């Protein structure tokens, strides 16, 4: 059992070295940060519209439309990452 664990540990260390040398996760990390920023801006905008300026009657349809827009931008970004 101990022999198996040492082999697995050695393979894990080797894979971590390969993973740290490979920078393939960088575009997806940048994409994730951009999407989180876009969703935060969307949330702040909807909060201001709903509770600050117009109320729920105007804020609800805008929230559906902006959420759809954020989803479309995210899907377009995901498909661009695959190219």
C-alpha positions in Angstrom: 0.0 0.0 0.0 2.8 2.4 0.9 4.6 1.6 -2.3 1.4 2.4 -4.3 1.0 5.7 -2.5 4.6 6.7 -3.3 4.1 5.9 -7.0 0.9 8.0 -7.1 2.6 10.8 -5.2 5.5 10.8 -7.7 3.0 10.9 -10.7 1.1 13.7 -9.1 4.3 15.8 -8.6 5.2 15.1 -12.3 1.8 16.1 -13.5 1.8 19.3 -11.4 5.1 20.3 -13.0 3.7 19.8 -16.5 0.5 21.7 -15.5 2.5 24.6 -14.2 4.6 24.8 -17.3 1.5 24.7 -19.5 -0.4 28.0 -19.5 -3.5 26.7 -21.3 -5.8 27.8 -18.4 -5.0 31.4 -18.8 -7.6 32.3 -21.4 -10.3 30.6 -19.4 -9.2 32.4 -16.3 -9.4 35.8 -18.1 -12.8 34.9 -19.5 -14.1 34.0 -16.1 -12.9 37.3 -14.6 -14.5 39.2 -17.4 -17.8 37.4 -17.0 -17.8 38.0 -13.3 -17.1 41.7 -13.9 -20.0 41.8 -16.4 -22.4 40.1 -14.1 -21.4 42.5 -11.2 -22.0 45.5 -13.4 -25.3 44.0 -14.5 -26.3 43.4 -10.9 -25.4 47.0 -9.9 -27.3 48.4 -12.8 -30.4 46.3 -12.0 -30.2 47.3 -8.3 -30.1 50.9 -9.2 -33.0 50.6 -11.7 -35.2 48.5 -9.5 -34.7 50.1 -6.1 -33.3 53.5 -6.9 -35.1 55.0 -9.8 -38.1 53.2 -11.4 -39.2 50.3 -9.2 -40.0 46.7 -9.7 -42.5 47.1 -12.6 -39.7 48.5 -14.8 -36.8 46.6 -13.2 -38.2 43.1 -13.7 -38.4 43.1 -17.6 -35.0 44.9 -17.8 -33.5 42.2 -15.5 -34.8 39.4 -17.8 -33.4 41.2 -20.9 -30.0 42.0 -19.4 -29.6 38.5 -18.0 -30.3 37.2 -21.5 -27.7 39.5 -22.8 -25.1 38.4 -20.3 -25.9 34.8 -21.1 -25.4 35.5 -24.9 -22.1 37.2 -24.3 -20.9 34.3 -22.1 -22.0 31.7 -24.7 -20.2 33.7 -27.5 -17.1 33.8 -25.4 -17.2 30.1 -24.6 -17.5 29.3 -28.3 -14.6 31.6 -29.1 -12.4 29.9 -26.5 -12.8 26.6 -28.4 -11.3 28.0 -31.6 
